[in-house]
Amino acid sequence: MPSAEAAANGARGLRTLRKRNAILEGARREFLRHGYAATSMDRVARAAAVSKATVYSHFSDKEALFRALTEQLVGERLSELFGASPREALPSEPAAALRELAARCLASREGQPPFLSFLRLVIGESERFPELARTFVAQLERTGVAQVVHLFEALPAGPDAEMRARVFMGALVHLILMQDLLHGREVAPVDRQTYAAVLVDLVSRVG
């Protein structure tokens, strides 16, 4: 059995994690509601139902808080796309994995998913706060891009795997921007299943 001290340390660690998650959730709501510039650490503290000192004990400043929120939301989105458990993992065959990845990326949902709402915020604030956009892109580069490149490297030999991976991701982002972020589903009524199938066929061809 764990000692009383170990149990107490475990309970403190759980409380700390819960407070950190509450701060991140409060920050997400405030950033989306008011934008980056108008969101203060006071607002975040109130939204998270913690003291301002508690917020600063976890995050040194607003930019650090935004970076942590970016990492969390990008991580959650990548878990949705690539699978957070073996049961949810992509198929082992590379082409099948790409088809499933494209389908997950373009899957329709009710309401605006948190990741897309956050992406809209980053784009809207990128002119005034370019560092926020760079943080967002850097997180995607470190995690998502590498995983997609790995899938293309597993395909039969063909053109540059990284370039094909970027074309693949760029085409998916294009449709999401057109139909979701710019509310263009009626203007550009592209069938997403067909789009994903044609895209994977194009980028996975050899020669």
C-alpha positions in Angstrom: 0.0 0.0 0.0 1.2 3.5 -0.7 2.4 5.5 2.3 0.3 8.4 3.7 2.9 10.8 2.3 2.7 9.3 -1.2 -1.1 9.4 -1.1 -1.0 13.1 0.0 1.5 13.9 -2.8 -0.7 12.1 -5.3 -3.8 14.1 -4.1 -1.9 17.4 -4.4 -0.7 16.5 -7.9 -4.3 15.7 -8.9 -5.5 19.1 -7.5 -2.7 20.9 -9.4 -3.6 19.1 -12.6 -7.3 20.0 -12.2 -6.5 23.6 -11.6 -4.2 23.8 -14.6 -6.9 22.2 -16.8 -9.5 24.7 -15.4 -7.2 27.6 -16.2 -6.7 26.3 -19.8 -10.4 25.9 -20.3 -11.1 29.3 -18.9 -8.4 30.8 -21.1 -9.9 29.1 -24.2 -13.3 30.5 -23.5 -11.9 34.0 -22.9 -9.6 34.0 -25.9 -12.4 32.9 -28.2 -14.9 35.4 -26.7 -12.7 38.5 -26.5 -9.6 37.8 -28.6 -6.0 37.7 -27.5 -5.4 41.4 -26.8 -8.6 41.9 -24.7 -8.1 38.8 -22.6 -6.3 39.5 -19.4 -5.0 37.1 -16.7 -7.7 38.6 -14.4 -10.4 37.5 -16.9 -8.8 34.0 -17.1 -8.7 33.7 -13.3 -12.4 34.6 -13.0 -13.4 32.2 -15.8 -11.4 29.4 -14.2 -12.7 30.2 -10.7 -9.2 30.5 -9.3 -7.0 33.3 -8.0 -4.8 35.4 -10.2 -1.9 34.1 -8.2 -2.8 30.6 -9.1 -2.9 31.4 -12.8 0.6 32.9 -12.5 1.9 29.9 -10.5 1.2 27.8 -13.6 1.9 30.3 -16.4 4.4 33.1 -16.3 2.5 35.4 -18.6 -0.3 35.5 -21.2 1.9 34.3 -24.0 3.0 31.3 -22.1 -0.7 30.5 -21.4 -1.5 30.8 -25.1 1.4 28.5 -26.0 0.2 25.9 -23.5 -3.4 26.2 -24.8 -2.1 25.8 -28.4 -0.2 22.7 -27.4 -3.2 21.2 -25.7 -5.7 21.9 -28.6 -3.3 20.7 -31.3 -2.5 17.6 -29.3 -6.2 16.9 -28.8 -6.9 17.3 -32.6 -4.0 15.1 -33.5 -5.3 12.4 -31.1 -8.6 12.6 -32.9 -7.0 12.2 -36.3 -4.3 9.6 -35.6 -6.0 7.8 -32.7 -5.4 8.2 -29.0 -5.4 4.4 -28.4 -4.4 1.3 -30.3 -8.1 0.6 -31.0 -8.5 4.1 -32.6 -5.2 3.9 -34.5 -5.1 4.4 -38.3 -4.9 1.2 -40.5 -1.4 -0.2 -40.8 -1.4 -0.2 -44.6 -0.2 3.3 -45.7 -2.7 4.1 -48.4 -5.6 2.9 -46.2 -4.2 5.0 -43.4 -4.2 8.1 -45.6 -7.8 7.5 -46.7 -8.9 7.2 -43.1 -6.9 10.2 -42.1 -8.4 12.3 -44.8 -11.9 11.1 -43.8 -11.3 12.0 -40.2 -10.0 15.4 -41.1 -13.0 16.2 -43.2 -15.6 14.5 -41.1 -18.7 16.8 -40.6 -19.7 17.7 -37.1 -22.5 19.5 -35.4 -21.4 23.0 -34.3 -17.9 24.4 -34.5 -15.2 22.0 -33.2 -12.9 23.7 -30.6 -9.9 23.3 -32.9 -11.5 25.1 -35.8 -12.7 27.9 -33.5 -9.1 28.3 -32.2 -7.7 28.2 -35.7 -10.1 31.0 -36.6 -8.8 33.0 -33.6 -5.1 32.4 -34.6 -5.8 33.5 -38.2 -7.7 36.6 -37.0 -4.9 37.7 -34.6 -1.9 36.7 -36.8 -1.4 40.2 -38.2 -1.2 41.9 -34.8 0.4 39.0 -33.0 2.5 37.0 -35.6 4.3 35.2 -32.8 1.0 33.5 -31.8 0.6 32.2 -35.4 4.2 31.0 -35.4 3.6 29.1 -32.2 0.6 27.4 -33.7 2.5 26.5 -36.9 5.5 25.3 -35.0 3.4 22.9 -32.9 1.8 21.5 -36.0 5.3 21.1 -37.6 6.7 19.3 -34.6 3.9 16.8 -34.4 1.3 16.5 -37.1 3.5 17.1 -40.2 6.1 14.5 -39.0 3.4 11.8 -38.7 1.9 12.5 -42.1 5.4 12.4 -43.7 6.0 9.0 -42.0 2.9 7.6 -43.8 4.2 8.8 -47.2 7.6 7.4 -46.5 5.9 4.0 -46.0 4.3 4.1 -49.5 6.1 2.6 -52.5 9.0 4.7 -53.7 7.9 7.9 -55.4 8.5 11.6 -55.4 9.7 13.4 -52.3 7.6 12.1 -49.3 7.7 15.4 -47.4 6.5 17.4 -50.4 3.7 14.9 -51.1 2.7 15.0 -47.4 2.5 18.8 -47.6 0.4 18.7 -50.8 -1.9 16.3 -49.1 -2.3 18.4 -45.9 -2.6 21.6 -48.0 -5.5 20.2 -50.0 -7.3 19.2 -46.8 -6.8 22.6 -45.2 -8.0 24.3 -48.4 -11.4 22.6 -48.3 -11.7 23.2 -44.5 -10.9 26.9 -45.0 -13.4 27.2 -47.9 -16.3 25.2 -46.4 -15.9 25.7 -42.6 -13.9 28.8 -41.7 -15.3 30.8 -44.6 -18.8 29.3 -44.4 -18.7 28.3 -48.1 -20.4 24.9 -48.1 -23.2 26.2 -50.3 -20.9 28.2 -52.6 -18.4 25.3 -52.9 -20.6 22.2 -52.5 -17.7 19.7 -52.8 -18.5 16.1 -51.7 -16.0 15.5 -49.0 -15.8 11.7 -49.4 -15.1 12.0 -53.1 -12.6 14.7 -52.5 -10.7 12.6 -49.9 -10.7 9.6 -52.2 -9.4 11.5 -55.3 -6.8 13.3 -53.2 -5.3 10.1 -51.7 -5.3 8.5 -55.2 -3.4 11.5 -56.6 -0.8 11.9 -53.9 -0.1 8.1 -53.5 0.6 7.4 -57.1 4.1 6.3 -58.1 5.8 8.0 -61.0 
